[in-house]
Amino acid sequence: MKKYTLNEITFMQYILLNFGMVVSIGFLSLPRVLAEQAGTAGWIALIIVWVISIVASLIVIQVMKRYPDGTLLDLLSMYLGKWAGKAGAVLFALYLFYYGYTGLVYTILISKQYLLQQTPDYIIMLLLLIPTYVIVRNGPRILGRYVEVIILLSLWIPFVYLIPLKDAHWLRLLPVLKEGWKPVFAALPYTLYYHIGFSTTFILYPFLKNKRKAAAGIVISYTLTMLMYLFITVICFVYFSPDEILEYNEPTINVLKAIEFKFISRIEVLFIAFYLLIFSLSWIPTMYMSVFCTTWLIGKQDHRNHLRLLWLFIAVGTYFFMPTFFQSERMNTLLGQIGFVVEYLVPGCLLLYVWIHDRLGWRKHL
């Protein structure tokens, strides 16, 4: 019997899990970062990175096809030995924990800035961690359903961003390449950060009900991500002037101030409250996968004890220390650098190794 049969996720849940994790927080600041690096031609970098990310994620799928009923950790154990599997479990758990923690920190900072200025950080953290525990303790199937609900509830958001277009100036996009291709290529490393997250396939692949559709799922997921990023970036570029957009850390929020209702003065506050659900897609799946790795490390299947320990560690830790906006920015930069290695370089090296391994018949000696 397959180990992960009882917690399978559907094709749609797989797509939405990847899509939700990648866009969860990045869409707030992405237009400003692209404008800083490449001006109004920054949207071209999104298309280039879309192609790169699809190629890298398809490599991950090819790697996982070598052991379709196991995770990356099982695959490492099979090809490199049990200690390589354990080392991989520790490193991947740390990476996923860091990914989720940066999402939590950013969410708390945004919440304090717009919604809960007088509330202590650790209280906000507890408010976020309680529903997180309820979802994560039930495993991938409930996780998949949660992501489905959040994405379905968010389908109205793109239509709201069409409202500021009444004040848009489309000529700001012309000429397309004002300063040539050099700024576009310079923006690629920064854009890659906003696309990390597909390494979840390393853990979720054996849970996928129909694995033959995994490649199609990852292509659809990244196409949705590219269209979403492209949509919000172009709207910010045509609404703000090239200089004005650089004044805002999160232009995706500031553009909402163009929407006015008589019964409410700060419409963006309502959106931030709803965005908390979308932000949660950055840490809830990663928290599950992080404790999955540590549980695998000791040969257990019930991840709930490790989840409780992690929950307690984050809650108590926040009481003593909470990063500032500046530190959060540095954490995000570091995450982007680590993510580039984990999600773009490691899969290529791993695929090359398993190909040589199988080609030379080393498996026969295991």
Helices and strands as residue ranges (DSSP letters): G 5-7, H 11-23, G 26-28, H 30-38, G 39-41, H 42-64, H 72-80, H 82-114, H 121-136, H 140-153, H 157-160, G 163-167, G 170-173, H 182-193, G 198-200, H 201-204, G 205-207, G 211-213, H 214-239, G 244-247, H 251-254, G 255-258, H 267-279, G 280-282, H 284-297, H 304-320, H 325-340, I 341-345, H 346-359, G 362-365
